[in-house]
Amino acid sequence: MTPTPARTIRTTSSARRDIGLTPTAPSRPPTHHQVAADLTLRAMREGDVTRVCAMDRESYDFPWTEGIFRDCLRVGYSCWIGEIETTPVAHAIMAVAVGECHILNLCVYPDWQGRGFGRRLLRHLLTFARTRKADSAFLEVRISNARARALYASEGFCEVGVRPGYYPARKGREDAVVLARALDPGTTERLAG
């Protein structure tokens, strides 16, 4: 999820209104099944960056650089690590400003996927954004990432546009689907459960 400069967004008709936005390598997994309840979330620290960057490289064909992670910490973005005991299994980066949050990177490391950690981390980000007075959430996701798109849809995100050629790809560029959802007053209680 490498951030790139803003590009043209093709917005779907009435999409903003439909979602309630106004204008009108970790260690190998244990043999027993871990569940999302075992996940501990904490703020990312400068000392985590090298490990997080290594896991980002393992997770993505086009990972973020250490410089990007360090810049996110430096400017005060909301940066989180998900751990099982002391083993990092996920990370997320989110910017919150002017009533909006923008999820920039949400990554569950390959050996730990399919256990609900992505959902737990996403819900944590949205709850945290509400405490910072955000009333809407945005993110981009690769058009080919069906698993992530299904997660976001199940958590109330709707497609509001497409950023053509947003992501680097093995053969050129790949479009990003822009997703958004409203963070209404009832969201915090629903997400906590």
Short mmCIF file of the C-alpha atoms (twelve columns), coordinates in Angstrom:
data_MODEL
# 
_entry.id   MODEL 
# 
loop_
_atom_site.group_PDB 
_atom_site.id 
_atom_site.type_symbol 
_atom_site.label_atom_id 
_atom_site.label_alt_id 
_atom_site.label_comp_id 
_atom_site.label_asym_id 
_atom_site.label_seq_id 
_atom_site.Cartn_x 
_atom_site.Cartn_y 
_atom_site.Cartn_z 
_atom_site.pdbx_PDB_model_num 
ATOM 1   C CA . MET A 1   0.000   0.000   0.000   1 
ATOM 2   C CA . THR A 2   2.639   2.483   -0.960  1 
ATOM 3   C CA . PRO A 3   1.243   6.013   -0.860  1 
ATOM 4   C CA . THR A 4   1.581   7.940   -4.079  1 
ATOM 5   C CA . PRO A 5   0.565   11.447  -5.044  1 
ATOM 6   C CA . ALA A 6   -3.147  12.001  -5.516  1 
ATOM 7   C CA . ARG A 7   -4.434  11.003  -8.908  1 
ATOM 8   C CA . THR A 8   -7.711  11.236  -10.723 1 
ATOM 9   C CA . ILE A 9   -10.510 9.429   -8.972  1 
ATOM 10  C CA . ARG A 10  -13.464 8.181   -10.966 1 
ATOM 11  C CA . THR A 11  -16.274 8.532   -8.456  1 
ATOM 12  C CA . THR A 12  -19.287 6.294   -8.630  1 
ATOM 13  C CA . SER A 13  -22.539 8.201   -8.796  1 
ATOM 14  C CA . SER A 14  -24.065 8.934   -5.394  1 
ATOM 15  C CA . ALA A 15  -21.411 6.789   -3.680  1 
ATOM 16  C CA . ARG A 16  -20.633 9.378   -1.022  1 
ATOM 17  C CA . ARG A 17  -24.313 9.743   -0.176  1 
ATOM 18  C CA . ASP A 18  -24.823 5.957   -0.111  1 
ATOM 19  C CA . ILE A 19  -22.245 5.470   2.633   1 
ATOM 20  C CA . GLY A 20  -23.511 8.368   4.703   1 
ATOM 21  C CA . LEU A 21  -20.814 10.895  3.882   1 
ATOM 22  C CA . THR A 22  -22.261 14.314  3.566   1 
ATOM 23  C CA . PRO A 23  -22.400 16.748  0.983   1 
ATOM 24  C CA . THR A 24  -26.349 16.876  0.249   1 
ATOM 25  C CA . ALA A 25  9.161   -12.875 9.035   1 
ATOM 26  C CA . PRO A 26  7.557   -13.525 12.346  1 
ATOM 27  C CA . SER A 27  8.335   -16.850 14.013  1 
ATOM 28  C CA . ARG A 28  6.270   -19.733 12.661  1 
ATOM 29  C CA . PRO A 29  2.744   -19.973 14.020  1 
ATOM 30  C CA . PRO A 30  2.155   -22.332 16.913  1 
ATOM 31  C CA . THR A 31  0.566   -25.668 16.170  1 
ATOM 32  C CA . HIS A 32  -2.636  -24.722 18.004  1 
ATOM 33  C CA . HIS A 33  -5.075  -22.315 16.386  1 
ATOM 34  C CA . GLN A 34  -4.641  -18.702 17.523  1 
ATOM 35  C CA . VAL A 35  -7.706  -16.471 17.441  1 
ATOM 36  C CA . ALA A 36  -8.035  -12.693 17.220  1 
ATOM 37  C CA . ALA A 37  -8.677  -12.486 20.975  1 
ATOM 38  C CA . ASP A 38  -4.994  -13.389 21.515  1 
ATOM 39  C CA . LEU A 39  -3.837  -10.353 19.537  1 
ATOM 40  C CA . THR A 40  -2.305  -7.510  21.555  1 
ATOM 41  C CA . LEU A 41  -2.161  -4.090  19.905  1 
ATOM 42  C CA . ARG A 42  0.391   -1.446  20.815  1 
ATOM 43  C CA . ALA A 43  1.814   1.742   19.355  1 
ATOM 44  C CA . MET A 44  4.675   1.207   16.913  1 
ATOM 45  C CA . ARG A 45  8.049   2.513   18.088  1 
ATOM 46  C CA . GLU A 46  11.140  3.568   16.174  1 
ATOM 47  C CA . GLY A 47  12.837  0.328   17.239  1 
ATOM 48  C CA . ASP A 48  10.123  -1.691  15.463  1 
ATOM 49  C CA . VAL A 49  10.745  -0.228  12.016  1 
ATOM 50  C CA . THR A 50  13.416  -2.647  10.800  1 
ATOM 51  C CA . ARG A 51  11.318  -5.690  11.741  1 
ATOM 52  C CA . VAL A 52  8.102   -4.167  10.370  1 
ATOM 53  C CA . CYS A 53  9.849   -3.305  7.111   1 
ATOM 54  C CA . ALA A 54  11.161  -6.884  6.797   1 
ATOM 55  C CA . MET A 55  7.645   -8.251  7.307   1 
ATOM 56  C CA . ASP A 56  6.220   -5.752  4.816   1 
ATOM 57  C CA . ARG A 57  8.756   -7.060  2.257   1 
ATOM 58  C CA . GLU A 58  7.647   -10.624 2.992   1 
ATOM 59  C CA . SER A 59  3.987   -9.648  2.602   1 
ATOM 60  C CA . TYR A 60  4.004   -7.452  -0.510  1 
ATOM 61  C CA . ASP A 61  5.656   -7.471  -3.920  1 
ATOM 62  C CA . PHE A 62  6.060   -3.688  -3.639  1 
ATOM 63  C CA . PRO A 63  6.638   -2.973  0.066   1 
ATOM 64  C CA . TRP A 64  7.153   0.317   1.835   1 
ATOM 65  C CA . THR A 65  10.703  1.420   2.590   1 
ATOM 66  C CA . GLU A 66  12.106  1.980   6.071   1 
ATOM 67  C CA . GLY A 67  12.095  5.683   5.233   1 
ATOM 68  C CA . ILE A 68  8.339   5.676   4.674   1 
ATOM 69  C CA . PHE A 69  7.697   3.932   8.009   1 
ATOM 70  C CA . ARG A 70  10.071  6.301   9.819   1 
ATOM 71  C CA . ASP A 71  8.393   9.324   8.205   1 
ATOM 72  C CA . CYS A 72  4.961   8.049   9.322   1 
ATOM 73  C CA . LEU A 73  6.213   7.838   12.917  1 
ATOM 74  C CA . ARG A 74  7.954   11.222  12.667  1 
ATOM 75  C CA . VAL A 75  4.846   13.098  11.497  1 
ATOM 76  C CA . GLY A 76  2.655   11.482  14.133  1 
ATOM 77  C CA . TYR A 77  0.511   9.101   12.128  1 
ATOM 78  C CA . SER A 78  -1.299  6.431   14.092  1 
ATOM 79  C CA . CYS A 79  1.120   3.477   13.778  1 
ATOM 80  C CA . TRP A 80  0.263   0.122   15.367  1 
ATOM 81  C CA . ILE A 81  1.795   -3.309  15.865  1 
ATOM 82  C CA . GLY A 82  -0.250  -6.461  16.462  1 
ATOM 83  C CA . GLU A 83  1.512   -9.130  18.510  1 
ATOM 84  C CA . ILE A 84  0.925   -12.640 19.777  1 
ATOM 85  C CA . GLU A 85  2.864   -12.713 23.026  1 
ATOM 86  C CA . THR A 86  5.939   -10.786 21.811  1 
ATOM 87  C CA . THR A 87  5.854   -11.918 18.178  1 
ATOM 88  C CA . PRO A 88  4.790   -9.218  15.684  1 
ATOM 89  C CA . VAL A 89  2.092   -10.596 13.379  1 
ATOM 90  C CA . ALA A 90  0.582   -7.430  11.868  1 
ATOM 91  C CA . HIS A 91  0.973   -3.682  11.520  1 
ATOM 92  C CA . ALA A 92  -1.117  -0.719  10.440  1 
ATOM 93  C CA . ILE A 93  -0.614  2.953   9.633   1 
ATOM 94  C CA . MET A 94  -3.391  5.553   9.590   1 
ATOM 95  C CA . ALA A 95  -3.514  9.330   9.215   1 
ATOM 96  C CA . VAL A 96  -6.266  11.240  11.025  1 
ATOM 97  C CA . ALA A 97  -7.003  14.889  10.260  1 
ATOM 98  C CA . VAL A 98  -9.881  17.278  9.562   1 
ATOM 99  C CA . GLY A 99  -12.616 14.818  10.488  1 
ATOM 100 C CA . GLU A 100 -11.285 11.983  8.317   1 
ATOM 101 C CA . CYS A 101 -9.022  9.007   8.722   1 
ATOM 102 C CA . HIS A 102 -7.070  7.470   5.880   1 
ATOM 103 C CA . ILE A 103 -5.843  3.915   6.376   1 
ATOM 104 C CA . LEU A 104 -2.514  3.833   4.571   1 
ATOM 105 C CA . ASN A 105 -1.237  0.347   5.368   1 
ATOM 106 C CA . LEU A 106 -2.861  -2.654  7.030   1 
ATOM 107 C CA . CYS A 107 -0.767  -5.805  6.874   1 
ATOM 108 C CA . VAL A 108 -1.135  -9.237  8.465   1 
ATOM 109 C CA . TYR A 109 2.010   -11.267 7.942   1 
ATOM 110 C CA . PRO A 110 1.560   -14.291 5.642   1 
ATOM 111 C CA . ASP A 111 1.875   -17.063 8.242   1 
ATOM 112 C CA . TRP A 112 -0.751  -15.390 10.425  1 
ATOM 113 C CA . GLN A 113 -3.468  -14.604 7.875   1 
ATOM 114 C CA . GLY A 114 -6.976  -16.049 8.056   1 
ATOM 115 C CA . ARG A 115 -7.287  -15.782 11.861  1 
ATOM 116 C CA . GLY A 116 -9.248  -12.546 12.182  1 
ATOM 117 C CA . PHE A 117 -6.231  -10.350 12.944  1 
ATOM 118 C CA . GLY A 118 -6.869  -8.031  9.987   1 
ATOM 119 C CA . ARG A 119 -10.464 -7.473  11.114  1 
ATOM 120 C CA . ARG A 120 -9.383  -6.866  14.703  1 
ATOM 121 C CA . LEU A 121 -6.721  -4.362  13.618  1 
ATOM 122 C CA . LEU A 122 -9.140  -2.594  11.259  1 
ATOM 123 C CA . ARG A 123 -11.745 -2.262  14.012  1 
ATOM 124 C CA . HIS A 124 -9.106  -0.887  16.347  1 
ATOM 125 C CA . LEU A 125 -8.101  1.748   13.774  1 
ATOM 126 C CA . LEU A 126 -11.698 2.842   13.242  1 
ATOM 127 C CA . THR A 127 -12.385 3.055   16.972  1 
ATOM 128 C CA . PHE A 128 -9.189  5.054   17.482  1 
ATOM 129 C CA . ALA A 129 -10.162 7.384   14.613  1 
ATOM 130 C CA . ARG A 130 -13.497 8.100   16.325  1 
ATOM 131 C CA . THR A 131 -11.637 9.149   19.493  1 
ATOM 132 C CA . ARG A 132 -9.807  11.668  17.287  1 
ATOM 133 C CA . LYS A 133 -13.147 13.041  16.015  1 
ATOM 134 C CA . ALA A 134 -13.011 11.419  12.568  1 
ATOM 135 C CA . ASP A 135 -16.446 10.962  11.037  1 
ATOM 136 C CA . SER A 136 -15.355 9.144   7.875   1 
ATOM 137 C CA . ALA A 137 -12.715 6.605   6.863   1 
ATOM 138 C CA . PHE A 138 -10.977 6.126   3.525   1 
ATOM 139 C CA . LEU A 139 -8.496  3.664   2.087   1 
ATOM 140 C CA . GLU A 140 -7.187  2.333   -1.203  1 
ATOM 141 C CA . VAL A 141 -6.844  -1.346  -2.022  1 
ATOM 142 C CA . ARG A 142 -5.505  -3.124  -5.076  1 
ATOM 143 C CA . ILE A 143 -8.300  -4.047  -7.438  1 
ATOM 144 C CA . SER A 144 -6.892  -7.619  -7.481  1 
ATOM 145 C CA . ASN A 145 -6.923  -8.021  -3.674  1 
ATOM 146 C CA . ALA A 146 -10.263 -9.797  -3.355  1 
ATOM 147 C CA . ARG A 147 -9.615  -11.007 0.193   1 
ATOM 148 C CA . ALA A 148 -8.959  -7.504  1.538   1 
ATOM 149 C CA . ARG A 149 -11.865 -6.056  -0.431  1 
ATOM 150 C CA . ALA A 150 -14.192 -8.670  1.107   1 
ATOM 151 C CA . LEU A 151 -12.968 -7.769  4.606   1 
ATOM 152 C CA . TYR A 152 -13.532 -4.064  4.025   1 
ATOM 153 C CA . ALA A 153 -16.991 -4.636  2.527   1 
ATOM 154 C CA . SER A 154 -17.973 -6.783  5.518   1 
ATOM 155 C CA . GLU A 155 -16.948 -3.892  7.781   1 
ATOM 156 C CA . GLY A 156 -19.153 -1.379  5.966   1 
ATOM 157 C CA . PHE A 157 -16.772 0.113   3.401   1 
ATOM 158 C CA . CYS A 158 -18.226 0.989   0.003   1 
ATOM 159 C CA . GLU A 159 -16.503 1.735   -3.285  1 
ATOM 160 C CA . VAL A 160 -16.423 5.458   -3.980  1 
ATOM 161 C CA . GLY A 161 -13.992 5.528   -6.868  1 
ATOM 162 C CA . VAL A 162 -10.967 4.151   -8.665  1 
ATOM 163 C CA . ARG A 163 -7.433  5.544   -8.838  1 
ATOM 164 C CA . PRO A 164 -6.129  4.383   -12.248 1 
ATOM 165 C CA . GLY A 165 -2.562  3.046   -12.184 1 
ATOM 166 C CA . TYR A 166 -2.127  3.846   -8.479  1 
ATOM 167 C CA . TYR A 167 0.005   0.831   -7.520  1 
ATOM 168 C CA . PRO A 168 3.163   -0.555  -9.118  1 
ATOM 169 C CA . ALA A 169 2.642   -4.033  -10.524 1 
ATOM 170 C CA . ARG A 170 4.807   -6.716  -12.089 1 
ATOM 171 C CA . LYS A 171 3.620   -5.678  -15.538 1 
ATOM 172 C CA . GLY A 172 3.163   -1.928  -15.259 1 
ATOM 173 C CA . ARG A 173 0.599   -0.431  -12.899 1 
ATOM 174 C CA . GLU A 174 -2.568  -1.588  -11.135 1 
ATOM 175 C CA . ASP A 175 -5.695  0.384   -10.294 1 
ATOM 176 C CA . ALA A 176 -6.700  1.053   -6.699  1 
ATOM 177 C CA . VAL A 177 -10.275 0.860   -5.545  1 
ATOM 178 C CA . VAL A 178 -11.057 3.766   -3.213  1 
ATOM 179 C CA . LEU A 179 -13.251 2.676   -0.318  1 
ATOM 180 C CA . ALA A 180 -14.971 4.758   2.344   1 
ATOM 181 C CA . ARG A 181 -17.370 4.469   5.228   1 
ATOM 182 C CA . ALA A 182 -19.018 6.774   7.693   1 
ATOM 183 C CA . LEU A 183 -18.066 6.578   11.362  1 
ATOM 184 C CA . ASP A 184 -21.380 7.379   13.042  1 
ATOM 185 C CA . PRO A 185 -21.818 7.635   16.825  1 
ATOM 186 C CA . GLY A 186 -22.918 3.991   17.055  1 
ATOM 187 C CA . THR A 187 -19.795 2.736   15.312  1 
ATOM 188 C CA . THR A 188 -17.572 2.731   18.386  1 
ATOM 189 C CA . GLU A 189 -19.907 0.484   20.401  1 
ATOM 190 C CA . ARG A 190 -20.445 -1.915  17.475  1 
ATOM 191 C CA . LEU A 191 -16.726 -2.179  16.744  1 
ATOM 192 C CA . ALA A 192 -15.792 -2.869  20.354  1 
ATOM 193 C CA . GLY A 193 -17.828 -6.110  20.345  1 
# 
